[in-house]
Amino acid sequence: MAAMIGHQDAEKAFVEAWQGGRLHHAWLLAGPQGMGKGAFAERVARFLVTHGRGGDGQSVTLDDHGDDAAARLVDAGNHPEILRLARQPKDKAKELARNITIEQVRQMIRRLHLSLSLGEWRVIIVDAVDDLETDGANALLKTLEEPPAKTLFLLVSHSPGRLLPTIRSRCRMLRFQPVDRDVMTAWLGELRPMLEIAEVRAIVAASGGVPGKALALIDSDVAAMEKKLLAIAASGDPENRLREALAREVGGTSNRARLELVIDIVPGLLARLARDRPVAEIAPVLAQWDRVQRTVRDAIRGSYDGAMVGFEIGNCLAELAPRTGQTTR
């Protein structure tokens, strides 16, 4: 459970299709980034090239070992029938290219014209299909419309709504939904038993039910940042000191990760504040939640000034302070 949380329904659907001999040629693995869709695709690929035909009726999981020789090749990253399309590093740079290019798709298509060199299946993993150039997406579509025999496509997508509708229509979709909060809390507590329960809950709230995001937040000192944000909401920060300090902490490119942490934390923090208030006092919290979302959207569309975004988020929290006759702005 700890390693592959959130994959149970997708695994069941795939294994049942394989066992029943109804394996669709293309699967769209859709859901938020950080759900482990790429890892699921790798598990499916390993399973298929090490097991071949299905339908013997026996209970299996995607982690069953299968053929030893094929498994060794997969583990070494050398299995000839698992092909992967992903963004590649730019020339002489660690930074990745913006897109999966049409030439990468063409190279993959040329491979599909060759006979299988090992086993009964060839698996194509595109991670993520959202990254395809327009020409590459159209070339992939033609292949999905006339797929070679014994070829399985696994298309990872963080934003399936942005894909060509014709690509979506050629695929069977597996949705990876955010994990329930209680399940996430138990999973993270098992995975990181050294964490305090309060910190676990803060991380789970900030992660939005996305396991990958939760793991990324572990080393981000969520509890300390949440304490600072709550201090603004409690006091109103009448002299702007806390907000100015927050703006300094999240401003600039070197602090981008800290800004993203604040953006992740605030929605869950506001939800908790709303739950703790009488029904008649919930509306102001919801109004500030909307304001935070608008601030983040505008920042992403614009120049993304971290200090400005941090200060404005602080303003939203300061508006929620108990009124004592003094202004909070």
C-alpha positions as CSV (number, residue, x, y, z in Angstrom):
1,M,0.0,0.0,0.0
2,A,2.7,2.5,1.0
3,A,4.5,2.4,-2.4
4,M,1.5,2.5,-4.7
5,I,-1.3,4.3,-2.9
6,G,-4.2,5.4,-5.2
7,H,-3.5,2.7,-7.8
8,Q,-5.9,0.1,-6.6
9,D,-8.9,0.8,-8.9
10,A,-6.7,1.3,-12.0
11,E,-4.8,-1.9,-11.3
12,K,-8.0,-3.9,-10.9
13,A,-9.4,-2.5,-14.2
14,F,-6.3,-3.3,-16.2
15,V,-5.8,-6.8,-14.7
16,E,-9.4,-7.7,-15.4
17,A,-9.1,-6.6,-19.0
18,W,-5.9,-8.6,-19.4
19,Q,-7.3,-11.7,-17.9
20,G,-10.5,-11.5,-19.9
21,G,-8.6,-11.1,-23.2
22,R,-10.2,-7.6,-23.7
23,L,-7.1,-5.5,-23.5
24,H,-7.7,-2.2,-25.2
25,H,-4.8,-1.0,-27.3
26,A,-4.5,2.5,-25.7
27,W,-5.0,3.6,-22.1
28,L,-5.2,7.2,-21.0
29,L,-3.9,7.5,-17.4
30,A,-5.5,10.7,-16.2
31,G,-5.2,12.6,-12.9
32,P,-3.3,15.2,-11.0
33,Q,0.5,15.4,-11.3
34,G,2.0,13.5,-8.4
35,M,-0.5,10.6,-8.3
36,G,2.1,8.1,-9.6
37,K,0.7,7.6,-13.1
38,G,4.1,7.3,-14.6
39,A,5.0,4.6,-12.1
40,F,1.8,2.8,-12.8
41,A,2.6,2.8,-16.5
42,E,6.0,1.3,-15.8
43,R,4.4,-1.4,-13.7
44,V,1.9,-2.2,-16.5
45,A,4.7,-2.4,-19.0
46,R,6.8,-4.7,-16.9
47,F,3.8,-6.9,-16.2
48,L,2.8,-7.2,-19.8
49,V,6.3,-8.0,-21.3
50,T,6.9,-10.6,-18.5
51,H,3.5,-12.3,-18.7
52,G,2.4,-12.2,-22.3
53,R,-1.0,-13.8,-22.8
54,G,-3.7,-13.5,-20.2
55,G,-6.8,-15.4,-19.3
56,D,-5.7,-18.4,-17.2
57,G,-8.2,-17.3,-14.5
58,Q,-5.6,-17.2,-11.7
59,S,-5.4,-14.2,-9.4
60,V,-2.5,-11.9,-10.3
61,T,-1.2,-8.4,-9.5
62,L,0.9,-6.0,-11.5
63,D,3.9,-6.8,-9.3
64,D,3.9,-10.5,-10.0
65,H,7.4,-11.4,-11.2
66,G,6.6,-13.3,-14.5
67,D,9.3,-14.5,-16.9
68,D,12.8,-14.2,-15.3
69,A,14.8,-13.3,-18.4
70,A,12.3,-10.6,-19.4
71,A,12.2,-9.3,-15.9
72,R,15.9,-8.9,-15.7
73,L,15.9,-6.9,-18.9
74,V,13.2,-4.6,-17.6
75,D,15.0,-4.1,-14.3
76,A,18.2,-3.2,-16.2
77,G,16.3,-0.8,-18.4
78,N,17.1,-2.8,-21.5
79,H,13.9,-4.5,-22.6
80,P,13.7,-3.9,-26.3
81,E,9.9,-3.9,-26.4
82,I,9.3,-1.0,-23.9
83,L,9.6,2.3,-25.7
84,R,9.3,5.6,-23.9
85,L,8.5,9.1,-25.1
86,A,9.3,12.0,-22.8
87,R,10.8,15.5,-23.0
88,Q,14.6,15.3,-23.6
89,P,17.4,17.5,-22.2
90,K,18.3,20.4,-24.3
91,D,21.7,20.3,-26.1
92,K,24.5,20.6,-23.5
93,A,22.0,21.5,-20.8
94,K,20.2,19.9,-17.9
95,E,17.0,21.7,-18.6
96,L,14.4,19.7,-20.5
97,A,12.9,20.7,-23.8
98,R,9.5,22.3,-23.7
99,N,7.9,19.5,-25.7
100,I,8.1,15.9,-27.0
101,T,9.0,16.5,-30.6
102,I,7.5,15.2,-33.8
103,E,10.9,13.5,-34.6
104,Q,10.7,11.5,-31.4
105,V,7.2,10.3,-32.4
106,R,8.4,9.5,-35.9
107,Q,11.3,7.4,-34.4
108,M,8.8,5.5,-32.3
109,I,6.5,4.9,-35.3
110,R,9.5,3.5,-37.3
111,R,10.1,1.0,-34.5
112,L,6.5,-0.1,-34.7
113,H,7.1,-1.4,-38.2
114,L,9.7,-3.8,-37.0
115,S,8.8,-7.3,-35.8
116,L,8.8,-8.1,-32.1
117,S,12.3,-9.2,-31.0
118,L,11.3,-10.6,-27.6
119,G,8.0,-11.8,-26.1
120,E,4.4,-11.1,-27.3
121,W,3.9,-7.4,-26.5
122,R,5.4,-4.1,-27.3
123,V,4.5,-1.2,-24.9
124,I,4.7,2.5,-25.6
125,I,4.8,4.9,-22.6
126,V,4.2,8.6,-23.4
127,D,4.9,10.6,-20.2
128,A,3.3,13.0,-20.5
129,V,1.1,13.1,-23.6
130,D,0.3,16.7,-22.7
131,D,3.9,17.6,-23.7
132,L,3.5,16.5,-27.4
133,E,4.0,19.1,-30.1
134,T,0.9,19.6,-32.2
135,D,2.4,17.7,-35.2
136,G,3.5,15.0,-32.8
137,A,0.0,14.7,-31.3
138,N,-1.5,14.3,-34.8
139,A,1.1,11.7,-35.8
140,L,0.3,9.8,-32.6
141,L,-3.4,10.0,-33.4
142,K,-2.9,8.3,-36.8
143,T,-1.1,5.4,-35.1
144,L,-3.8,5.1,-32.4
145,E,-6.4,4.9,-35.2
146,E,-4.6,2.1,-36.9
147,P,-2.6,0.4,-34.1
148,P,-0.1,-2.4,-34.8
149,A,-1.1,-5.8,-33.4
150,K,0.2,-6.7,-29.9
151,T,1.1,-3.0,-29.2
152,L,-0.1,-1.3,-26.0
153,F,0.0,2.5,-25.6
154,L,0.0,4.0,-22.1
155,L,-0.6,7.8,-22.3
156,V,0.1,9.7,-19.1
157,S,-1.9,12.9,-18.8
158,H,-2.1,15.6,-16.1
159,S,-4.7,17.6,-18.1
160,P,-6.7,15.3,-20.3
161,G,-9.2,18.0,-21.1
162,R,-6.5,19.8,-23.1
163,L,-5.8,16.8,-25.4
164,L,-7.2,16.3,-28.8
165,P,-10.7,14.9,-28.4
166,T,-9.9,12.4,-31.1
167,I,-7.0,11.1,-29.0
168,R,-9.2,10.8,-25.9
169,S,-11.8,8.9,-27.9
170,R,-9.3,6.3,-29.0
171,C,-8.3,5.5,-25.5
172,R,-9.8,3.7,-22.5
173,M,-9.4,6.2,-19.6
174,L,-8.2,5.3,-16.1
175,R,-8.7,8.1,-13.7
176,F,-6.4,8.6,-10.7
177,Q,-8.3,10.6,-8.1
178,P,-6.9,12.3,-5.0
179,V,-6.7,10.0,-2.1
180,D,-9.1,10.3,0.9
181,R,-7.6,12.3,3.8
182,D,-7.8,9.5,6.4
183,V,-6.2,7.1,4.0
184,M,-3.4,9.6,3.2
185,T,-2.8,10.3,6.9
186,A,-2.5,6.5,7.7
187,W,-0.2,6.0,4.7
188,L,2.1,8.9,5.5
189,G,2.2,8.0,9.1
190,E,3.3,4.4,8.1
191,L,5.8,5.7,5.6
192,R,7.3,8.4,7.8
193,P,6.8,7.3,11.4
194,M,9.2,9.9,12.7
195,L,6.8,12.7,11.9
196,E,4.5,14.3,14.5
197,I,0.8,13.6,13.9
198,A,0.2,17.4,13.7
199,E,2.8,17.7,10.9
200,V,1.4,14.7,9.1
201,R,-2.1,16.3,9.1
202,A,-0.7,19.6,7.9
203,I,1.2,17.8,5.0
204,V,-1.9,15.8,4.1
205,A,-4.1,19.0,4.0
206,A,-1.5,20.8,1.9
207,S,-1.1,17.9,-0.5
208,G,-4.8,17.9,-1.6
209,G,-4.8,14.1,-1.6
210,V,-1.8,13.8,-4.0
211,P,0.8,11.4,-2.7
212,G,3.7,12.8,-4.7
213,K,3.0,16.3,-3.4
214,A,2.8,15.0,0.1
215,L,6.3,13.4,-0.2
216,A,7.7,16.6,-1.7
217,L,6.3,18.6,1.3
218,I,7.9,16.4,4.0
219,D,11.2,18.3,3.8
220,S,9.5,21.7,3.5
221,D,8.8,22.5,7.2
222,V,5.1,22.7,6.6
223,A,4.2,23.1,10.2
224,A,6.5,26.2,10.7
225,M,5.1,27.9,7.6
226,E,1.5,27.1,8.6
227,K,2.2,28.6,12.0
228,K,3.3,31.9,10.4
229,L,0.2,32.0,8.2
230,L,-2.1,31.4,11.1
231,A,-0.4,34.2,13.1
232,I,-1.4,36.6,10.3
233,A,-5.0,35.3,10.4
234,A,-5.2,35.5,14.2
235,S,-3.6,38.9,14.7
236,G,-4.6,40.8,11.5
237,D,-0.9,41.9,11.3
238,P,-1.9,45.6,12.0
239,E,1.6,46.9,11.2
240,N,2.2,44.7,8.2
241,R,5.4,43.1,9.7
242,L,4.3,39.5,9.3
243,R,3.1,40.1,5.7
244,E,6.3,41.9,4.8
245,A,8.4,39.0,6.3
246,L,6.2,36.5,4.3
247,A,6.8,38.5,1.1
248,R,10.6,38.4,1.7
249,E,10.5,34.6,2.4
250,V,8.7,33.8,-0.9
251,G,10.0,36.5,-3.2
252,G,12.6,35.9,-6.0
253,T,13.4,32.8,-8.1
254,S,15.5,31.2,-5.4
255,N,12.4,31.0,-3.1
256,R,10.0,29.7,-5.7
257,A,9.6,26.3,-3.8
258,R,8.7,28.2,-0.6
259,L,6.1,30.2,-2.5
260,E,4.6,27.0,-3.9
261,L,4.5,25.6,-0.4
262,V,2.4,28.6,0.8
263,I,0.1,28.3,-2.2
264,D,-0.4,24.6,-1.3
265,I,-1.0,25.2,2.4
266,V,-3.4,28.1,2.2
267,P,-6.5,26.3,0.8
268,G,-6.4,23.6,3.5
269,L,-5.7,26.2,6.2
270,L,-8.8,28.3,5.1
271,A,-10.9,25.1,5.0
272,R,-10.0,24.4,8.6
273,L,-10.7,28.0,9.7
274,A,-14.1,27.7,8.0
275,R,-14.9,24.5,9.9
276,D,-14.0,26.1,13.2
277,R,-16.3,29.1,12.7
278,P,-20.1,29.4,13.3
279,V,-22.1,29.0,10.1
280,A,-22.9,32.7,10.0
281,E,-19.1,33.5,9.9
282,I,-18.1,31.1,7.1
283,A,-18.9,33.5,4.2
284,P,-15.9,35.8,4.8
285,V,-13.5,32.8,4.8
286,L,-15.0,31.6,1.5
287,A,-14.6,35.1,0.0
288,Q,-10.9,35.1,0.9
289,W,-10.5,31.6,-0.5
290,D,-11.8,32.9,-3.8
291,R,-9.5,35.9,-3.6
292,V,-6.5,33.6,-3.0
293,Q,-7.4,31.5,-6.1
294,R,-7.7,34.7,-8.2
295,T,-4.4,35.9,-7.0
296,V,-2.6,32.7,-7.9
297,R,-4.3,32.5,-11.3
298,D,-3.4,36.1,-12.1
299,A,0.2,35.4,-11.0
300,I,0.6,32.4,-13.2
301,R,-0.7,34.3,-16.2
302,G,1.5,37.3,-15.5
303,S,5.1,37.8,-14.4
304,Y,4.7,35.7,-11.2
305,D,6.1,38.2,-8.7
306,G,6.6,36.0,-5.7
307,A,6.8,38.7,-3.1
308,M,3.6,40.4,-4.4
309,V,1.8,37.0,-4.4
310,G,3.0,36.3,-0.8
311,F,1.9,39.7,0.4
312,E,-1.5,39.5,-1.2
313,I,-2.1,36.0,0.3
314,G,-1.1,37.6,3.7
315,N,-3.7,40.3,3.1
316,C,-6.4,37.7,2.5
317,L,-5.5,36.0,5.8
318,A,-5.3,39.3,7.7
319,E,-8.9,40.0,6.7
320,L,-10.0,37.0,8.7
321,A,-8.7,38.3,12.0
322,P,-11.3,39.0,14.8
323,R,-12.4,42.6,14.5
324,T,-11.3,44.8,17.5
325,G,-12.0,48.2,16.0
326,Q,-8.6,48.6,14.2
327,T,-8.0,48.1,10.6
328,T,-6.0,45.1,9.3
329,R,-5.0,46.7,6.0
